[in-house]
Amino acid sequence: MSDFEVVQFQKAQADGVDVFYRAAGDPSFPVILLLHGFPASSFQFRNLIPLLAKKYRVIAPDLPGFGFTVVPDGRKYEYTFDNLAKTIQAFLDVLKISRFAVYVFDYGVSNKQSSLFDSIHQRITVGTDGFPSCCFKAFPDNSHYKPKWKCV
């Protein structure tokens, strides 16, 4: 296992929120953003991250209200899908990520439909269900499944 396949636990201040995230993969690789579902956290991707890190820079944040992400009381955060999207956009800006692919689960899909993805839809590939095609080798028993991918 290379050093880049080791998952790092980090935090970034974005939109007044202390966003916890897991990162792995060579920083020079293409970025894949993993957005977890409800009621999970980035922990949901603990087994997938090292597999993807062989070919991608993997970034998996905990959405506000989940996992280890901390929303200060004084922030008076409103937990709406649009605000989750704004926080993730600010998080991506802090990390200077402007080009990426995204793999989403239920809450992430709701974010896909919000302002975050409306504003950057020209730059991303969205997977609304199933596994990214790169994962078929990692999950051979899912090779019969045809994921719905949309390149926008």
Long-range contacts (C-beta under 8 A, 24 or more apart in sequence): 1-50, 2-54, 4-29, 4-53, 5-50, 5-53, 5-54, 6-50, 7-46, 7-49, 7-50, 7-53, 9-68, 11-68, 12-91, 12-94, 12-95, 13-94, 14-87, 14-90, 14-91, 14-93, 14-94, 15-86, 15-87, 15-90, 15-91, 16-71, 16-72, 16-75, 16-77, 17-64, 17-69, 17-70, 17-71, 17-72, 17-75, 17-77, 17-87, 18-69, 18-70, 18-71, 18-72, 19-61, 19-62, 19-64, 19-69, 19-87, 19-91, 20-61, 20-62, 20-67, 20-68, 20-69, 20-70, 21-59, 21-60, 21-61, 21-62, 21-91, 22-46, 22-49, 22-58, 22-59, 22-60, 23-57, 23-58, 23-59, 23-60, 24-49, 24-50, 24-52, 24-53, 24-57, 24-58, 25-52, 25-53, 25-54, 25-55, 25-56, 25-57, 25-58, 26-53, 26-57, 27-57, 28-57, 29-55, 29-56, 29-57, 30-55, 30-56, 30-57, 30-99, 30-100, 30-101, 31-56, 31-57, 31-58, 31-59, 31-97, 31-99, 31-100, 31-101, 32-56, 32-57, 32-58, 32-59, 32-100, 32-101, 32-102, 32-103, 32-132, 33-59, 33-60, 33-61, 33-92, 33-97, 33-100, 33-101, 33-102, 33-103, 34-58, 34-59, 34-60, 34-102, 34-103, 35-60, 35-61, 35-63, 35-88, 35-102, 35-103, 35-104, 35-105, 35-107, 35-108, 35-111, 36-60, 36-62, 36-63, 36-66, 36-67, 36-105, 36-107, 36-108, 37-105, 37-106, 37-107, 37-108, 38-106, 38-107, 39-66, 40-66, 40-67, 40-105, 41-66, 41-67, 41-68, 42-67, 43-67, 44-105, 48-135, 48-138, 51-135, 51-138, 52-132, 52-134, 52-135, 55-134, 56-101, 56-134, 59-95, 59-97, 59-100, 61-88, 61-91, 63-87, 63-88, 63-107, 81-107, 81-110, 81-111, 81-113, 81-114, 82-114, 82-115, 84-110, 84-111, 84-114, 85-111, 85-114, 85-115, 85-116, 85-117, 86-115, 86-116, 88-116, 89-115, 89-116, 89-119, 89-120, 98-123, 99-123, 100-124, 101-125, 101-127, 101-132, 102-126, 102-127, 103-127, 103-132, 104-128, 121-152, 122-152, 124-152, 125-149, 125-150, 125-151, 125-152, 126-150, 126-152
